[in-house]
Amino acid sequence: MSAREPRSPPPGTPDGRYFVVDGRLWRCSNPALGPRQRQLLVEVLMRARRDVGRALRAKDAAAERKARDTVHRAKVALGERGPPWWTDGAPDFNRHRVEGTPYAAWFSALSPGTGRRGT
């Protein structure tokens, strides 16, 4: 795939809680967030990620720590980290390998080439 070809989005679990990249589950944002709230949080997140890069290039440990803390707070506010946003008591498999979770059968049934199915 060339750098200019759009990538297909990674597959999302049927319950909408996770998407899979390289065989690992990543928690989706809380769908109960309003569009404006989500947009503002994503803007904060992306700015903080750019700040992490700038701090790394400048070798500024204090600025890096501050930026990483902002990334973490934004991800918690989005529901991607911290307590799960669902309320049915189901366990959180964020960052787990999909093969060791209840999503393993669903994932193995995906067509080859669907999303990023790395190992």
N, C-alpha and C positions, 0 to 999 in steps of 0.2 A: 504494500500500500504506500503510495506516495504521500508526502507531507500535506499535499493539497486536497486529498480525498477526505470527505467527511467520515468520521468514525460512526459506526452504529452504536447506539447507547447500550450500556451493559444490561444484561437481563435482570429484571426485578422479580423478587419472589411473589408468588400468587397473593400473599396477604399484604403486599405493599410495604413491608417493614424493612426490607434490605434490597440491595443490588449486589451483584457479584462481579468482582474484578480479580483476575488471576486466581480463581478458586477460593477467594476469601469473601465473606459476607461483610458488607458495610451498611450501617444503619442509615435509612433514608431520613430526610427532614420530617418533622411533625406535620402531617397533612392538615391539622387543625389551625395552623398559622394562616393568617390572612395574607393575601398577595402583597400588600404594601409592607407589612411587618417582615415577611420573608425577604422581600427585595432589600429592605434596609439592613437586615442581618447579613445577607449575602454581600452587600457592599462593604460592610465592616470587615467581614471575613476576608474578602479579596484584598482590601487595603492592608490588613494585618499580614497577610501572606507576602505581599510585596515588601512590607516593612521587614519581615524576617529575611528576605533575600538581600535587601540593602544592608541590614545589620551584619549578615554573614560576610558579604563582600567587604565591608568596612572593618570586619573583625571587632565589632563592638558588642561585647557580651551582654552589657546592661540593656542595650536597645534590642538585642535579640530576645532576651528573656521577657521584656515588656511586650514585644510583638507576639511571641509565642503564647503568652498569657492572654492576650486579646484574641488570638485565634481560638484558644480553648474556650473562652467565655462565649464567643460567637457560636461555636459548634454546640455548646451546651444549650444556648438559647434556641438554636435551630432544632434541637432534639437529637442531633447526631451523636452526642456524647452525654454522659450523665445518666440519670434515671430514664428508663424507657418511657416513651410517650404513650404507649398503649396501656390499657387498664385491666386487661383480662388475666393478669398474673403470669402470662407466658414468659419463660426465661429470655434473657437477652443474649444473642449469639453474635453481637457486633465483634468484628475482627477475627472470628473463628473461621477455620477452614470449613467449607461447605460440606465436605465429605463426612465430617463428624457431627453433623446436626440433623434435625428432622427434615431439612431441605435437601438432603443428599439424593433421594430418589427423583425428586423434581428436577434437580440440576443434571443428573445423569441422563434424564430423558430428553434434554434439550438437543436440538439438531446440532451436529458439528458445525462450528463456525458461527453459532449464535452468540453474539456478544463477545466478551473476552473470557475465554474458558481456560486460561492457563492452568498449569498444574499446581 
